[in-house]
Amino acid sequence: MHDDLRLKTLAHTKKILIKIGSAVLTGADGLDLNIINSLVAEMSGLVRQGYSVVLVSSGAIASGKHRLNITGKLKSIPEKQAAAAVGQGRLMRVYSKSFEKKGIHVAQILLTLADLTNRQRFLNIRNTLSTLMDWKVIPIINENDTVAVDEIKFGDNDNLASMIANIVEADLFINLTNIEGLYDRNPAEFKKAKFIPLVSEFTDEIEAIATAETSSVGTGGMKSKVLAAKKVTAIGIPCIIAPGKKRKVLTDIISGKEIGTLFLPMADRLNSKKYWIAFTLRSRGKLIIDNGARKALLEKGKSLLPSGIIDVEGDFALGDPVSCVDGEGTAIAKGLVNFNSAEIRKIMGLKTAKIEPTLGHKDYEEVIHRDNLVITKAKHNVR
């Protein structure tokens, strides 16, 4: 059955980001070659139809574990990194050989969070991905597990995929997993769990029902998939969480069939730069603001001036991402500061005319300009 809402939502889709989880790619004997070949055939068909496809693929650690005859979960970071080092080459070789049979070239891209938090590197990656898509080459992206540490880890490939969706300005994000989609409770524990085919807006209920359980071969449970959906829909990209082992899953999704859970784009969307600030960058400190500044940011769309700041937490540099917090501790906004923390401590509470006499210079009047500031709304879940 074709769904009119889905057909309408997907009507102008040209660029598709597909994320495939470890639980989809792996079987009893390591990588499930039948599943991989089936999905590759479908993705190749999409390229022949004129779609641009970008693939975020898990599976390196699972592949390495199988190659090394390791069962169960790996406990330490070095163990995971070593398994990824063994498995990543094999994973790419399998993809490359399978796509080559369909006449399509692939490119391997391994990233850490540091590659995306630097704006210049972010733009360089965007340009590289754009060129590959122009050449009809499918980029295959994974976290660079071998070198990543906690400070530069995405956490899981669902989060990585949501960031890549922003970089390539995808029209659709398909997240392939090992169950049908989102349920009102964990179907592995509750037989009466009800399937949710459509999420038109994010509510506390939707987030609460997504569990964080992971499989022995994956790092992201349903919770991370729902959070990834929330992030991409914040910039107007529809997301579908669907069963990756289902035959013709991609073909059926593109044809508008009701498969998986569709998350509709939010009406109030962030642009690409503000998404980068909100979801890619991690806050380096806090600015505690008064009620006047709170009102100016939330209701009037103004920049943050020094006069509205009553305290500064943390040490940070000019250009760093910083959270704006009200007197009750509620995060109001996040943005890139025009002064370092020491300078802001000197000028906080002052009128803009006092900046130059106090600091000896005044390159900016605003501590955070509204163009570099994202309002923290509950539906955007800015961290």
C-alpha positions as MATLAB code, in Angstrom:
seq = 'MHDDLRLKTLAHTKKILIKIGSAVLTGADGLDLNIINSLVAEMSGLVRQGYSVVLVSSGAIASGKHRLNITGKLKSIPEKQAAAAVGQGRLMRVYSKSFEKKGIHVAQILLTLADLTNRQRFLNIRNTLSTLMDWKVIPIINENDTVAVDEIKFGDNDNLASMIANIVEADLFINLTNIEGLYDRNPAEFKKAKFIPLVSEFTDEIEAIATAETSSVGTGGMKSKVLAAKKVTAIGIPCIIAPGKKRKVLTDIISGKEIGTLFLPMADRLNSKKYWIAFTLRSRGKLIIDNGARKALLEKGKSLLPSGIIDVEGDFALGDPVSCVDGEGTAIAKGLVNFNSAEIRKIMGLKTAKIEPTLGHKDYEEVIHRDNLVITKAKHNVR';
ca = [
       0.000    0.000    0.000;
       1.293    3.459   -0.930;
       0.873    6.275    1.544;
      -0.106    9.684    0.115;
       1.687   11.540    2.921;
       4.873    9.604    2.256;
       4.666   10.199   -1.488;
       4.198   13.914   -0.839;
       7.067   13.999    1.694;
       9.457   12.190   -0.656;
       8.286   13.892   -3.866;
      11.352   16.117   -4.299;
      13.973   13.691   -2.974;
      17.229   13.685   -4.921;
      19.925   13.246   -2.264;
      19.573   10.277    0.105;
      21.655    9.573    3.195;
      21.479    5.910    4.183;
      22.810    4.656    7.512;
      23.194    0.920    7.989;
      23.638   -0.422   11.513;
      25.885   -3.261   12.621;
      22.913   -5.452   13.527;
      21.763   -5.287    9.884;
      25.159   -6.036    8.371;
      26.207   -8.903   10.595;
      25.157  -12.520   10.772;
      26.368  -15.685   12.438;
      29.502  -15.671   10.268;
      30.474  -12.032   10.689;
      29.409   -9.794    7.805;
      26.181  -10.996    6.159;
      27.227  -10.934    2.501;
      23.718  -11.704    1.246;
      22.265   -8.670    3.039;
      25.129   -6.448    1.903;
      24.805   -7.555   -1.722;
      21.042   -7.043   -1.585;
      21.345   -3.507   -0.184;
      24.155   -2.676   -2.629;
      21.928   -3.784   -5.520;
      19.180   -1.464   -4.275;
      21.520    1.494   -3.724;
      23.004    0.949   -7.192;
      19.480    0.989   -8.604;
      18.841    4.323   -6.891;
      22.001    5.800   -8.443;
      20.921    4.588  -11.902;
      17.561    6.290  -11.331;
      19.365    9.592  -10.794;
      19.494    9.746   -6.991;
      22.670   10.741   -5.144;
      23.456    8.262   -2.364;
      25.707    8.761    0.658;
      26.252    5.788    2.949;
      27.140    5.829    6.643;
      28.020    2.261    7.525;
      28.744    0.559   10.809;
      30.226   -2.925   10.870;
      33.995   -2.412   11.184;
      34.203   -3.537   14.811;
      31.817   -6.455   14.221;
      33.837   -7.526   11.178;
      37.080   -7.326   13.146;
      35.634   -9.315   16.042;
      34.608  -12.093   13.682;
      37.984  -12.125   11.969;
      39.648  -12.457   15.391;
      37.097  -14.995   16.709;
      35.967  -12.714   19.535;
      32.443  -13.213   20.921;
      30.391  -10.917   23.163;
      30.944   -7.216   23.783;
      34.392   -5.657   23.819;
      35.053   -3.946   27.137;
      37.832   -1.435   26.561;
      38.371    1.374   24.058;
      41.708   -0.094   22.849;
      39.977   -3.424   22.161;
      37.286   -1.707   20.096;
      39.868    0.360   18.243;
      41.969   -2.701   17.484;
      38.932   -4.639   16.236;
      37.948   -1.661   14.053;
      41.456   -1.504   12.607;
      41.195   -5.165   11.609;
      37.615   -4.943   10.350;
      37.457   -1.600    8.495;
      39.574   -2.771    5.555;
      37.524   -5.923    5.145;
      34.248   -3.983    5.368;
      35.360   -1.623    2.584;
      36.654   -4.487    0.460;
      33.274   -6.218    0.670;
      31.420   -3.022   -0.263;
      33.864   -2.157   -3.046;
      33.659   -5.578   -4.706;
      29.861   -5.634   -4.447;
      29.416   -2.132   -5.910;
      31.985   -2.792   -8.651;
      29.793   -5.629   -9.945;
      27.116   -2.959  -10.454;
      29.551   -0.604  -12.187;
      29.745    1.865   -9.285;
      32.838    3.201   -7.535;
      32.968    3.902   -3.798;
      35.122    6.146   -1.615;
      36.102    5.550    2.018;
      35.845    8.495    4.423;
      36.780    8.062    8.095;
      35.932   10.948   10.427;
      36.229   12.076   14.013;
      34.148   14.793   15.658;
      37.166   17.123   15.458;
      36.866   17.036   11.659;
      33.401   18.578   11.881;
      33.798   21.011   14.781;
      36.432   22.960   12.831;
      34.433   25.090   10.387;
      37.075   25.014    7.621;
      37.448   21.234    7.783;
      33.649   20.942    7.902;
      33.419   22.900    4.635;
      36.274   20.912    3.073;
      34.440   17.662    3.840;
      31.265   19.138    2.328;
      33.143   20.007   -0.876;
      34.732   16.563   -1.100;
      31.391   14.797   -0.633;
      29.761   17.080   -3.198;
      32.469   16.269   -5.760;
      32.145   12.527   -5.152;
      28.376   12.723   -5.671;
      28.894   14.721   -8.883;
      31.140   11.882  -10.067;
      28.420    9.316   -9.190;
      30.763    7.811   -6.586;
      29.145    6.577   -3.365;
      30.944    7.883   -0.254;
      31.055    5.269    2.505;
      31.528    7.023    5.834;
      32.383    5.623    9.246;
      33.814    6.966   12.467;
      37.593    6.704   12.590;
      37.406    4.331   15.558;
      41.118    3.573   15.564;
      42.128    7.124   16.572;
      38.975    8.494   18.225;
      39.001    9.282   21.950;
      36.061   10.411   24.088;
      36.629   14.084   23.299;
      36.426   13.517   19.533;
      33.940   10.645   19.340;
      30.518   10.982   17.761;
      29.231    8.412   20.258;
      27.553    6.282   17.621;
      26.950    6.271   13.877;
      23.376    7.527   14.291;
      24.812   10.807   15.575;
      27.478   10.809   12.843;
      24.808   10.224   10.196;
      22.688   13.129   11.463;
      25.705   15.430   11.058;
      26.508   14.108    7.582;
      22.874   14.725    6.582;
      23.465   18.392    7.379;
      26.799   18.504    5.531;
      25.424   17.038    2.276;
      22.045   18.795    2.659;
      20.228   15.488    2.220;
      16.584   15.376    1.144;
      15.965   12.131    3.045;
      17.661   10.217    5.865;
      17.012    6.453    5.921;
      18.230    4.711    9.077;
      18.275    0.943    8.588;
      18.137   -1.094   11.770;
      17.228   -4.609   12.936;
      13.568   -3.952   13.863;
      10.537   -2.579   12.038;
      10.870    0.958   13.410;
       9.667    2.789   16.518;
       7.292    1.112   18.984;
       5.471    2.563   21.985;
       7.603    0.257   24.148;
      10.421   -2.219   23.651;
       8.988   -5.043   21.470;
      11.664   -7.428   22.730;
      10.177   -7.180   26.226;
       6.493   -6.441   25.599;
       4.453   -8.605   23.218;
       1.703   -5.974   23.072;
       4.075   -3.205   21.966;
       2.396   -1.052   19.297;
       4.187    0.054   16.155;
       4.298    3.802   15.431;
       4.306    4.442   11.655;
       4.361    8.249   11.832;
       5.883   10.889   14.114;
       4.675   14.340   13.091;
       6.246   16.159   16.049;
       8.578   15.363   18.898;
       6.946   15.133   22.288;
       8.261   14.046   25.677;
       6.363   10.787   25.135;
       8.176   10.010   21.892;
      11.574   10.519   23.475;
      10.635    8.587   26.609;
       9.598    5.434   24.745;
      12.860    5.148   22.827;
      15.079    2.738   24.739;
      18.855    2.776   24.788;
      19.443   -0.983   24.580;
      22.121   -2.018   22.115;
      23.022   -5.329   20.538;
      26.339   -7.122   21.017;
      27.530   -5.720   17.667;
      26.217   -2.133   17.851;
      26.677    1.004   19.953;
      23.438    2.891   19.290;
      20.032    1.705   20.489;
      16.633    3.088   19.428;
      17.175    6.135   21.627;
      20.125    7.284   19.518;
      18.105    6.705   16.338;
      15.226    8.847   17.618;
      17.647   11.602   18.666;
      19.245   11.469   15.202;
      15.780   11.763   13.654;
      15.066   14.738   15.885;
      18.237   16.475   14.750;
      17.734   16.015   11.012;
      14.064   16.965   11.109;
      15.164   20.203   12.828;
      16.705   21.271    9.506;
      13.830   20.050    7.376;
      15.043   16.546    6.475;
      12.484   13.730    6.790;
      13.779   10.559    8.435;
      12.643    6.957    8.127;
      13.766    4.272   10.589;
      13.213    0.967    8.781;
      14.105   -2.761    8.894;
      17.357   -3.199    6.976;
      17.022   -6.939    6.468;
      13.630   -6.616    4.768;
      13.747   -7.463    1.066;
      13.495   -4.421   -1.248;
      13.335   -2.091    1.764;
      14.952    0.885   -0.007;
      12.961    0.446   -3.193;
       9.713    0.245   -1.247;
      10.569    3.318    0.858;
      11.292    5.436   -2.223;
       8.079    4.245   -3.885;
       6.088    5.546   -0.904;
       5.160    2.286    0.761;
       4.434    2.455    4.479;
       7.579    0.786    5.770;
       9.265    1.772    9.011;
       8.574    4.923   11.022;
       8.459    8.248    9.175;
       9.532   11.356   11.103;
       8.212   14.486    9.410;
      10.394   17.624    9.115;
       9.815   20.342   11.687;
       7.985   23.461   10.546;
      10.418   25.746   12.408;
      13.735   24.827   10.804;
      17.348   25.660   11.557;
      19.668   26.642    8.732;
      22.845   24.623    8.133;
      25.208   26.897   10.069;
      22.916   27.118   13.092;
      22.475   23.331   13.002;
      26.273   23.025   13.069;
      26.396   25.293   16.124;
      23.500   23.529   17.860;
      24.320   19.874   17.282;
      27.951   19.510   16.169;
      29.782   21.848   18.534;
      30.111   21.154   22.244;
      29.756   24.028   24.696;
      33.016   25.255   26.223;
      31.394   27.260   29.007;
      28.286   29.093   30.224;
      27.055   32.667   30.280;
      24.482   33.292   33.011;
      22.049   35.933   31.721;
      19.434   38.147   33.384;
      15.699   38.261   32.627;
      16.082   41.204   30.262;
      18.590   39.328   28.112;
      16.441   36.201   28.308;
      13.474   38.118   26.908;
      15.618   39.783   24.219;
      16.871   36.403   22.979;
      13.640   34.418   23.223;
      11.015   36.973   22.243;
      12.799   39.599   20.176;
      15.446   37.603   18.301;
      18.199   39.918   19.517;
      21.940   39.403   19.947;
      23.438   38.894   23.411;
      24.987   42.103   24.780;
      27.392   42.326   27.732;
      24.828   44.259   29.790;
      22.640   41.134   30.079;
      25.363   38.846   31.445;
      25.577   38.355   35.201;
      28.159   35.548   35.467;
      30.605   33.473   33.423;
      31.478   29.799   33.920;
      34.479   28.090   32.359;
      37.502   29.251   30.374;
      37.020   29.645   26.633;
      38.458   31.486   23.653;
      37.022   33.907   21.087;
      34.871   31.932   18.643;
      34.160   29.056   21.032;
      30.622   27.664   21.421;
      29.084   28.715   24.754;
      25.669   28.064   26.351;
      23.447   30.897   27.575;
      21.682   29.960   30.818;
      19.059   31.901   32.791;
      19.064   32.448   36.553;
      17.177   29.190   37.124;
      19.769   27.139   35.263;
      17.674   26.603   32.109;
      19.660   26.564   28.860;
      18.237   29.344   26.667;
      20.620   29.444   23.718;
      24.010   28.433   22.365;
      26.334   30.493   20.235;
      29.827   31.520   19.188;
      31.342   34.215   21.400;
      33.084   37.361   20.134;
      35.225   37.678   23.286;
      37.147   35.226   25.423;
      35.995   34.331   28.941;
      38.452   36.675   30.681;
      37.247   39.611   28.567;
      33.584   38.807   29.163;
      34.189   38.737   32.926;
      35.525   42.300   32.637;
      32.656   43.677   30.520;
      29.670   41.702   31.831;
      26.890   43.975   33.063;
      28.296   46.963   31.146;
      26.754   49.003   28.327;
      28.397   48.564   24.911;
      29.893   52.083   25.137;
      31.996   50.846   28.081;
      33.605   47.936   26.145;
      36.464   49.925   24.586;
      37.390   51.899   27.736;
      37.440   48.637   29.695;
      39.264   46.355   27.234;
      41.199   48.912   25.187;
      39.477   47.701   22.008;
      35.993   47.060   20.695;
      35.944   44.675   17.731;
      32.302   43.795   18.439;
      29.367   45.247   20.321;
      27.700   41.879   20.855;
      29.060   39.068   22.987;
      27.153   36.676   20.680;
      25.665   37.957   17.418;
      22.212   36.634   16.594;
      23.558   35.142   13.323;
      25.835   32.909   15.411;
      23.229   32.110   18.072;
      20.714   29.277   18.242;
      17.742   29.443   20.578;
      17.347   26.343   22.725;
      13.815   25.163   22.170;
      12.700   21.886   23.725;
      11.941   20.493   20.293;
      15.483   21.149   19.099;
      17.090   19.430   22.114;
      20.284   21.447   21.849;
      23.034   20.008   24.063;
];
